[in-house]
């Protein structure tokens, strides 16, 4: 047993090693208790599960050096570390995205039913909203995510992003206005989205051009991400006619057996597409007024590693 005897009383006192082990244990428990939250923060800021995992590792290493006796709110402190690490990584990711082949889409995550039941969380990690977040600057994105999604106070956000509270309020207002102008006009229920995707799936599997035109909004935008590994459109395709014809002609030429499998990605209904039995990609959709206004097709194999098992996400 690691202990020493007090010279005057003869009583046993814990040695420094015991104290250190207790601190490590407390730090580990706190980190594990908030791990899913920290991953969600990092993922919403980065759009990449692999990078979010790297942020978690960096957060853990930094956290283990913190004097817990000086920490008043462990959750807030951990979120602050994760935010700073995410901001650093966002700036380096910008160069990677500039060199990326074709359009870039967030990495899809297979999520548990409880994520879909949390409307606020499901919207915040939806492919449609995360694409909107891509149009913000790194600091704007961090402020928006922390304030609008996780309801973090302005003072705490200021400490995380290295700004004063007044500046953070201005950034939050600007980011919110920017996002509101580009996010879906209405929140469609999961059941409505699922029904629309079922119609889309039937039309795709049967190469039904009119069926596709019926389910696609006139202004629909299709974005496909192959990452230079799988074939994908080099630019977004806009308009129901162009999108429908591209889908039907592409499938017709290939003479392939295509099957859609309903799934839940990023808390929202989606389709896992298989070609001749093999996974080809994931399609997420933005639905408004019972029609699809956005299709997001991820084919890059490097981004399909999180569709086999559920990734836990949380706002708390």
C-alpha positions as CSV (number, residue, x, y, z in Angstrom):
1,X,0.0,0.0,0.0
2,X,1.3,3.5,-0.9
3,X,1.3,5.3,2.4
4,X,3.6,7.0,4.9
5,X,3.4,7.5,8.7
6,X,3.1,10.9,10.2
7,X,6.1,11.4,12.4
8,X,4.1,12.9,15.3
9,X,0.9,10.9,15.3
10,X,1.9,7.7,13.6
11,X,-1.2,7.8,11.5
12,X,-1.1,6.6,7.9
13,X,-1.2,9.3,5.2
14,X,-1.7,8.7,1.4
15,X,1.5,9.1,-0.6
16,X,1.7,11.4,-3.7
17,X,1.2,8.4,-6.0
18,X,-2.2,7.7,-4.5
19,X,-3.2,11.4,-5.0
20,X,-2.0,11.3,-8.6
21,X,-3.9,8.1,-9.3
22,X,-7.1,9.6,-7.8
23,X,-6.7,12.7,-10.1
24,X,-6.2,10.5,-13.1
25,X,-9.3,8.5,-12.3
26,X,-11.4,11.6,-11.8
27,X,-10.1,13.1,-15.1
28,X,-10.8,9.9,-16.9
29,X,-14.3,9.6,-15.6
30,X,-15.1,13.2,-16.5
31,X,-13.8,12.7,-20.0
32,X,-15.7,9.5,-20.6
33,X,-18.9,11.0,-19.2
34,X,-18.7,13.8,-21.8
35,X,-17.1,11.9,-24.6
36,X,-20.2,11.7,-26.8
37,X,-20.9,15.4,-26.3
38,X,-17.3,16.3,-27.2
39,X,-17.5,14.1,-30.4
40,X,-20.8,15.8,-31.4
41,X,-19.3,19.3,-30.9
42,X,-16.2,18.4,-33.0
43,X,-18.2,16.6,-35.7
44,X,-20.6,19.5,-36.1
45,X,-17.7,21.9,-36.5
46,X,-15.7,19.6,-38.8
47,X,-18.1,17.4,-40.7
48,X,-15.6,14.6,-40.5
49,X,-15.8,11.7,-38.0
50,X,-12.1,10.9,-38.5
51,X,-11.1,14.5,-37.7
52,X,-13.5,14.6,-34.7
53,X,-11.9,11.5,-33.3
54,X,-8.5,13.2,-33.7
55,X,-9.8,16.2,-31.8
56,X,-11.0,13.9,-29.0
57,X,-7.5,12.4,-28.7
58,X,-6.0,15.9,-28.6
59,X,-8.6,17.0,-26.0
60,X,-7.8,14.0,-23.8
61,X,-4.1,14.7,-23.9
62,X,-4.6,18.3,-23.0
63,X,-7.2,17.4,-20.3
64,X,-4.8,15.1,-18.6
65,X,-2.4,18.0,-17.9
66,X,-5.1,20.2,-16.3
67,X,-5.2,20.8,-12.6
68,X,-8.7,19.7,-11.8
69,X,-8.6,21.6,-8.5
70,X,-8.7,24.8,-10.6
71,X,-11.7,23.7,-12.8
72,X,-15.1,24.9,-11.7
73,X,-17.1,23.3,-14.5
74,X,-15.5,20.2,-16.1
75,X,-18.1,20.0,-18.9
76,X,-17.5,23.6,-20.0
77,X,-13.7,23.2,-19.7
78,X,-13.7,20.1,-21.9
79,X,-16.0,21.7,-24.5
80,X,-13.6,24.7,-24.5
81,X,-10.6,22.5,-25.2
82,X,-12.5,20.5,-28.0
83,X,-13.6,23.8,-29.6
84,X,-10.1,25.2,-29.7
85,X,-8.7,22.0,-31.2
86,X,-11.5,21.9,-33.7
87,X,-10.8,25.5,-34.7
88,X,-7.2,24.6,-35.3
89,X,-8.2,21.6,-37.4
90,X,-10.8,23.6,-39.4
91,X,-8.1,25.9,-40.7
92,X,-5.9,23.0,-41.8
93,X,-8.9,21.3,-43.4
94,X,-9.6,24.3,-45.6
95,X,-6.4,23.4,-47.5
96,X,-7.5,19.8,-47.8
97,X,-10.9,20.8,-49.2
98,X,-9.4,23.1,-51.7
99,X,-7.4,20.2,-53.1
100,X,-10.4,17.8,-52.9
101,X,-11.5,16.3,-56.2
102,X,-15.1,17.3,-56.9
103,X,-17.7,18.6,-54.4
104,X,-17.1,17.9,-50.7
105,X,-19.9,16.5,-48.5
106,X,-19.9,15.8,-44.7
107,X,-19.1,12.3,-43.6
108,X,-22.4,10.4,-43.1
109,X,-22.9,8.7,-39.7
110,X,-25.3,5.8,-39.0
111,X,-27.2,7.1,-35.9
112,X,-29.3,5.5,-33.2
113,X,-33.1,6.0,-33.0
114,X,-32.8,8.4,-30.1
115,X,-31.0,10.9,-32.3
116,X,-33.9,10.9,-34.8
117,X,-36.3,11.4,-31.9
118,X,-34.5,14.6,-30.8
119,X,-35.7,17.1,-33.4
120,X,-33.2,19.7,-32.4
121,X,-30.2,17.3,-32.6
122,X,-31.4,15.7,-35.8
123,X,-31.7,19.1,-37.6
124,X,-28.3,20.2,-36.3
125,X,-26.4,17.2,-37.8
126,X,-28.5,16.9,-40.9
127,X,-26.6,16.9,-44.2
128,X,-28.5,20.0,-45.3
129,X,-27.6,22.1,-42.3
130,X,-24.0,21.0,-42.1
131,X,-23.6,22.0,-45.7
132,X,-24.8,25.5,-44.7
133,X,-22.3,25.6,-41.9
134,X,-19.6,25.0,-44.5
135,X,-20.3,28.5,-45.8
136,X,-19.3,30.1,-42.5
137,X,-15.9,31.1,-41.4
138,X,-14.2,28.8,-38.8
139,X,-14.9,31.3,-36.0
140,X,-18.5,31.9,-37.1
141,X,-19.1,28.1,-37.3
142,X,-17.7,27.6,-33.8
143,X,-19.8,30.4,-32.4
144,X,-23.0,29.2,-34.1
145,X,-22.6,25.6,-33.1
146,X,-21.8,26.4,-29.5
147,X,-24.6,29.0,-29.1
148,X,-27.4,27.8,-31.3
149,X,-26.9,24.0,-31.0
150,X,-25.4,23.5,-27.5
151,X,-26.7,26.7,-25.8
152,X,-23.3,27.6,-24.4
153,X,-23.2,31.0,-22.8
154,X,-21.5,34.0,-24.5
155,X,-18.8,34.3,-21.9
156,X,-17.8,30.6,-22.2
157,X,-17.8,30.9,-26.0
158,X,-15.6,33.9,-25.8
159,X,-13.1,31.9,-23.8
160,X,-13.2,29.1,-26.3
161,X,-12.7,31.2,-29.4
162,X,-10.4,33.9,-28.0
163,X,-12.8,36.8,-28.4
164,X,-14.6,39.1,-25.9
165,X,-18.3,38.5,-25.2
166,X,-19.5,41.5,-27.1
167,X,-17.7,40.4,-30.3
168,X,-19.1,36.9,-29.8
169,X,-22.6,38.3,-29.7
170,X,-22.1,40.1,-33.0
171,X,-20.6,37.0,-34.6
172,X,-23.5,34.9,-33.3
173,X,-26.0,37.3,-34.7
174,X,-24.3,37.4,-38.1
175,X,-23.9,33.7,-38.3
176,X,-27.5,33.1,-37.3
177,X,-28.8,35.4,-40.0
178,X,-26.6,33.8,-42.6
179,X,-27.7,30.3,-41.6
180,X,-31.4,31.2,-41.4
181,X,-31.3,32.6,-44.9
182,X,-30.1,29.2,-46.2
183,X,-31.6,26.5,-44.0
184,X,-34.8,24.7,-45.0
185,X,-37.9,26.9,-44.7
186,X,-39.7,24.3,-42.6
187,X,-38.8,21.3,-40.5
188,X,-40.3,18.2,-42.1
189,X,-41.0,15.2,-39.8
190,X,-39.1,12.0,-40.2
191,X,-42.2,10.2,-41.3
192,X,-42.8,12.7,-44.1
193,X,-39.2,12.5,-45.2
194,X,-39.3,8.7,-45.1
195,X,-42.4,8.6,-47.3
196,X,-40.8,10.9,-49.9
197,X,-37.7,8.8,-49.9
198,X,-39.7,5.7,-50.5
199,X,-41.2,7.3,-53.6
200,X,-37.8,8.3,-54.7
201,X,-36.4,4.8,-54.1
202,X,-39.1,3.2,-56.2
203,X,-38.6,5.6,-59.1
204,X,-34.8,5.0,-59.0
205,X,-35.0,1.2,-58.8
206,X,-37.5,1.1,-61.7
207,X,-35.8,3.8,-63.8
208,X,-39.1,5.7,-63.8
209,X,-38.3,9.2,-65.2
210,X,-41.8,10.5,-64.5
211,X,-41.8,9.1,-61.0
212,X,-38.6,11.0,-60.3
213,X,-40.0,14.2,-61.8
214,X,-43.0,13.8,-59.5
215,X,-40.9,13.6,-56.3
216,X,-38.2,16.1,-57.2
217,X,-38.8,19.9,-56.6
218,X,-38.2,22.0,-59.8
219,X,-35.2,23.6,-58.1
220,X,-33.7,20.4,-56.7
221,X,-29.9,20.3,-56.3
222,X,-27.9,17.0,-56.5
223,X,-24.4,17.0,-55.0
224,X,-22.3,13.8,-55.3
225,X,-19.1,13.2,-53.5
226,X,-16.7,10.6,-55.0
227,X,-13.5,12.1,-53.7
228,X,-11.7,11.2,-56.9
229,X,-12.1,7.5,-56.0
230,X,-15.6,6.9,-57.3
231,X,-17.2,8.6,-60.3
232,X,-19.3,11.7,-59.3
233,X,-20.5,14.9,-61.0
234,X,-17.8,17.5,-60.8
235,X,-20.3,20.2,-60.1
236,X,-23.7,20.3,-58.4
237,X,-26.6,19.4,-60.8
238,X,-29.5,21.8,-60.6
239,X,-33.1,21.3,-61.8
240,X,-35.5,18.3,-61.7
241,X,-35.2,17.5,-65.3
242,X,-31.4,17.4,-65.3
243,X,-31.2,15.4,-62.1
244,X,-33.9,12.9,-63.2
245,X,-32.3,12.4,-66.6
246,X,-28.9,11.9,-65.2
247,X,-30.1,9.3,-62.7
248,X,-32.1,7.3,-65.3
249,X,-29.5,7.6,-68.1
250,X,-26.7,6.7,-65.8
251,X,-28.4,3.6,-64.5
252,X,-29.6,2.6,-67.9
253,X,-26.1,2.7,-69.4
254,X,-24.6,0.8,-66.6
255,X,-27.2,-2.0,-66.8
256,X,-26.7,-2.6,-63.1
257,X,-28.9,-4.0,-60.3
258,X,-29.6,-1.1,-57.9
259,X,-31.3,-1.5,-54.6
260,X,-32.1,1.1,-52.0
261,X,-32.1,0.2,-48.3
262,X,-33.8,2.6,-45.8
263,X,-31.5,3.8,-43.0
264,X,-31.0,6.6,-40.6
265,X,-28.0,8.9,-41.3
266,X,-27.2,11.9,-39.2
267,X,-30.5,11.5,-37.3
268,X,-32.5,11.7,-40.5
269,X,-34.0,9.1,-43.0
270,X,-31.7,8.2,-45.8
271,X,-31.0,5.5,-48.3
272,X,-28.1,3.1,-48.4
273,X,-27.6,2.2,-52.1
274,X,-26.2,-1.1,-53.2
275,X,-25.1,-1.9,-56.8
276,X,-25.0,-5.5,-57.7
277,X,-25.2,-6.3,-53.9
278,X,-22.2,-4.1,-52.9
279,X,-22.5,-0.8,-51.0
280,X,-22.2,2.1,-53.5
281,X,-23.0,5.0,-51.3
282,X,-25.4,6.9,-49.1
283,X,-28.1,9.3,-50.2
284,X,-29.4,11.9,-47.8
285,X,-32.2,14.3,-48.8
286,X,-33.6,17.7,-48.0
287,X,-37.4,17.6,-48.2
288,X,-39.7,20.6,-48.3
289,X,-43.4,20.7,-49.2
290,X,-43.4,16.9,-49.8
291,X,-40.7,17.2,-52.5
292,X,-37.0,16.7,-52.5
293,X,-35.0,20.0,-52.8
294,X,-31.6,18.6,-52.1
295,X,-29.9,15.2,-52.7
296,X,-26.6,14.5,-51.2
297,X,-24.9,11.4,-52.5
298,X,-21.7,10.2,-50.7
299,X,-19.8,7.6,-52.7
300,X,-16.2,8.2,-51.5
301,X,-15.4,4.9,-49.7
302,X,-13.2,6.7,-47.2
303,X,-16.4,8.5,-45.9
304,X,-18.5,5.3,-45.6
305,X,-16.7,3.7,-42.7
306,X,-19.4,5.0,-40.2
307,X,-22.5,3.4,-41.8
308,X,-22.0,-0.1,-40.4
309,X,-22.4,0.7,-36.7
310,X,-24.2,3.5,-34.9
311,X,-22.3,6.6,-33.7
312,X,-23.7,8.0,-30.5
313,X,-24.4,11.8,-30.6
314,X,-25.8,14.1,-27.9
315,X,-26.4,17.8,-27.1
316,X,-25.8,17.2,-23.4
